[in-house]
Amino acid sequence: MQLRICRLNEVPAGSMKQFDINGHELIIAHINDRFYCLDARCTHAGAPLAEGDLNGDILTCPWHYSQFVVSNGSVLRGPANASLKIYETIIKDDQLFVVLK
């Protein structure tokens, strides 16, 4: 299922923003002219990752400082040990869509 998330200009380059779509909490990160979509809660303790820090393509959890690679969701540093789920993004006519399965 493809769902519209936002206009491209709603997530400026080098930033991230949380969206709640159809019961899914998602983060969109705009890095190096690409848009990435990931689950918005840390896999360790459920922290809201939108309150964390984005440095390049490294997302740091605001609670226990787990780090994730935005481009693939993998854990760079614990205490989290499970990757973030990532979702395919599609750009159409200056709009960003995500594919939820």
C-alpha positions in Angstrom: 0.0 0.0 0.0 1.4 3.4 -1.0 0.6 6.3 1.3 1.3 10.0 0.8 3.5 11.3 3.6 4.3 14.9 2.7 5.6 17.4 0.2 9.3 17.2 -0.3 10.0 20.7 1.1 8.4 19.7 4.4 11.6 17.8 5.3 14.6 20.0 4.5 18.0 18.5 3.6 19.9 17.3 6.6 16.8 17.0 8.8 14.2 14.5 9.9 10.5 14.8 10.8 8.0 12.4 12.4 4.7 11.6 10.7 1.8 9.5 12.0 0.1 7.7 9.1 -2.6 5.1 9.4 -1.5 4.0 12.9 2.2 4.0 12.0 4.7 6.3 13.6 7.3 7.0 10.9 10.4 9.2 10.6 11.4 10.7 7.3 15.1 11.7 7.0 16.4 13.8 4.1 20.1 13.0 3.6 22.2 13.7 0.5 19.2 14.2 -1.8 17.6 11.0 -0.7 14.6 10.4 1.6 14.6 7.5 4.0 11.6 6.3 6.0 12.0 4.3 9.3 10.0 3.4 12.3 9.9 6.3 14.7 10.5 4.4 18.0 13.8 3.0 19.3 13.9 -0.8 19.3 15.5 -0.8 22.7 13.0 1.1 24.9 10.5 2.8 22.6 12.0 6.3 22.7 10.6 8.8 20.2 13.5 9.0 17.8 12.3 12.3 16.3 13.6 13.8 19.6 17.0 12.4 18.9 19.9 13.7 16.9 20.6 13.3 13.2 24.3 13.6 12.2 24.8 12.7 8.6 23.1 9.4 8.3 23.5 8.4 12.0 20.4 8.8 14.2 21.0 8.8 17.9 18.3 7.9 20.4 17.4 10.6 22.9 17.1 8.2 25.9 20.0 5.7 26.0 22.0 6.9 23.0 21.7 3.9 20.7 22.7 4.8 17.2 21.2 3.7 14.0 22.3 4.0 10.3 19.4 5.7 8.6 20.1 4.3 5.2 19.5 0.7 6.2 18.2 0.8 9.8 21.1 -1.1 11.3 22.3 -0.7 14.8 25.7 1.1 15.0 25.9 1.3 18.8 23.7 -0.2 21.6 22.1 -0.8 23.9 19.6 -1.4 21.1 20.3 -4.7 19.3 17.4 -4.8 16.8 17.5 -2.8 13.6 14.9 -0.2 12.8 12.4 -1.3 10.1 12.9 0.8 6.9 10.3 1.4 4.3 10.5 2.1 0.5 9.9 5.7 -0.5 8.7 7.0 -3.8 8.7 10.5 -5.1 5.9 11.6 -7.5 5.2 15.2 -8.5 7.1 16.8 -5.5 5.3 14.5 -3.1 6.8 11.8 -0.9 5.0 8.4 -0.6 5.9 5.4 1.5 5.2 1.8 0.8 3.7 -0.1 3.8 3.5 -3.8 3.6 
